[in-house]
Amino acid sequence: MRAPTLILQGATDRQVSPDQANALASAMRAAGNRRVVVHTFARMNHLMLEDPSGDPRGYASLPSRRLRRDMLGVLVDWLVRTL
């Protein structure tokens, strides 16, 4: 895949680890895609929600189900720069 790629990663994601996101980005770069960006967000889980533990068993009891503003800001900035 050579399309511009943005990987948004939660540091507490227990379903896809930050190491896996970085490995994906490295593989894409090795295959010739030089337009890969990875952003990892502290205390963000697989659902892109604030979650210090990232345990999927706790998803239902998270205090907020709002997407994080910092993550949305990175997404919007990347879209504006890339499209």
Sine and cosine of phi, psi and omega as CSV:
sin_phi,cos_phi,sin_psi,cos_psi,sin_omega,cos_omega
0.00,0.00,0.80,-0.60,-0.03,-1.00
-0.90,-0.44,0.11,0.99,0.04,-1.00
-0.95,0.30,0.50,-0.87,0.10,-0.99
-0.81,0.59,0.71,-0.70,-0.12,-0.99
-0.74,-0.67,0.75,-0.66,0.09,-1.00
-0.90,-0.43,0.83,-0.55,0.05,-1.00
-0.94,-0.33,0.89,-0.45,0.05,-1.00
-0.98,-0.21,0.85,-0.53,-0.15,-0.99
-0.80,-0.60,0.73,-0.68,0.12,-0.99
-1.00,0.04,0.73,-0.68,-0.01,-1.00
-0.92,0.39,-0.44,0.90,0.02,-1.00
-0.98,-0.20,0.21,0.98,0.03,-1.00
-0.90,0.43,0.86,-0.51,0.02,-1.00
-0.99,-0.16,-0.03,1.00,0.01,-1.00
-0.99,-0.12,-0.60,0.80,0.12,-0.99
-0.73,-0.68,0.93,-0.38,-0.11,-0.99
-0.98,0.21,0.37,-0.93,0.10,-1.00
-0.83,0.56,-0.58,0.81,0.05,-1.00
-0.88,0.48,-0.63,0.77,0.02,-1.00
-0.92,0.39,-0.63,0.78,0.03,-1.00
-0.90,0.44,-0.67,0.74,0.03,-1.00
-0.92,0.39,-0.60,0.80,0.06,-1.00
-0.90,0.43,-0.65,0.76,0.06,-1.00
-0.88,0.48,-0.72,0.69,0.02,-1.00
-0.88,0.47,-0.67,0.74,0.02,-1.00
-0.89,0.46,-0.67,0.74,0.02,-1.00
-0.90,0.44,-0.65,0.76,0.02,-1.00
-0.91,0.41,-0.66,0.75,0.03,-1.00
-0.90,0.43,-0.67,0.74,0.01,-1.00
-0.89,0.45,-0.48,0.88,0.02,-1.00
-0.99,0.10,0.00,1.00,0.09,-1.00
0.93,-0.36,-0.04,1.00,0.02,-1.00
-1.00,0.05,0.96,-0.30,-0.01,-1.00
-1.00,-0.02,0.01,1.00,-0.06,-1.00
-0.93,-0.37,0.83,0.56,0.02,-1.00
-0.91,-0.41,0.79,-0.62,0.02,-1.00
-0.82,-0.57,0.72,-0.69,0.06,-1.00
-0.88,-0.47,0.76,-0.65,0.12,-0.99
-0.83,-0.56,0.81,-0.59,0.05,-1.00
-0.93,-0.36,0.73,-0.69,-0.07,-1.00
-0.91,-0.41,0.82,-0.58,0.05,-1.00
-0.88,0.48,0.56,-0.83,0.08,-1.00
0.84,0.54,0.47,0.88,0.05,-1.00
-0.90,-0.44,0.73,-0.69,-0.04,-1.00
-1.00,-0.08,-0.18,-0.98,-0.03,-1.00
-0.90,0.43,-0.42,0.91,-0.01,-1.00
-1.00,0.02,0.09,1.00,-0.03,-1.00
0.92,0.38,0.52,0.86,0.01,-1.00
-0.92,-0.40,0.44,-0.90,0.08,-1.00
-0.88,0.48,0.82,-0.57,-0.06,-1.00
-0.25,-0.97,0.97,-0.23,-0.05,-1.00
-0.91,0.42,-0.45,0.89,-0.03,-1.00
-0.99,-0.13,-0.56,0.83,-0.03,-1.00
0.96,0.27,0.10,0.99,-0.03,-1.00
-0.95,0.32,0.88,-0.48,-0.01,-1.00
-0.84,0.54,-0.45,0.89,0.02,-1.00
-0.92,0.40,-0.30,0.95,0.00,-1.00
-0.99,-0.14,0.04,1.00,-0.05,-1.00
-0.83,0.56,-0.68,0.73,-0.07,-1.00
-0.91,0.40,-0.37,0.93,-0.06,-1.00
-0.96,-0.27,0.21,0.98,0.04,-1.00
-0.90,0.44,0.64,-0.77,-0.05,-1.00
-0.93,0.36,-0.38,0.92,-0.01,-1.00
-0.67,-0.74,0.62,-0.79,0.07,-1.00
-0.91,-0.41,0.40,0.91,0.03,-1.00
-1.00,-0.03,0.69,-0.73,0.09,-1.00
-0.89,0.46,0.56,-0.83,-0.07,-1.00
-0.95,0.32,0.70,-0.72,-0.02,-1.00
-0.89,0.45,-0.64,0.77,-0.01,-1.00
-0.90,0.44,-0.62,0.78,0.03,-1.00
-0.92,0.39,-0.69,0.72,0.03,-1.00
-0.89,0.46,-0.60,0.80,0.05,-1.00
-0.89,0.46,-0.69,0.73,0.05,-1.00
-0.89,0.45,-0.67,0.74,0.02,-1.00
-0.88,0.48,-0.76,0.65,-0.01,-1.00
-0.88,0.47,-0.72,0.69,0.02,-1.00
-0.85,0.52,-0.70,0.72,0.01,-1.00
-0.89,0.45,-0.69,0.73,0.02,-1.00
-0.87,0.49,-0.69,0.72,-0.01,-1.00
-0.89,0.45,-0.69,0.72,-0.02,-1.00
-0.94,0.34,-0.52,0.86,-0.19,-0.98
-1.00,-0.08,-0.56,0.83,-0.09,-1.00
-1.00,-0.01,0.00,0.00,0.00,0.00
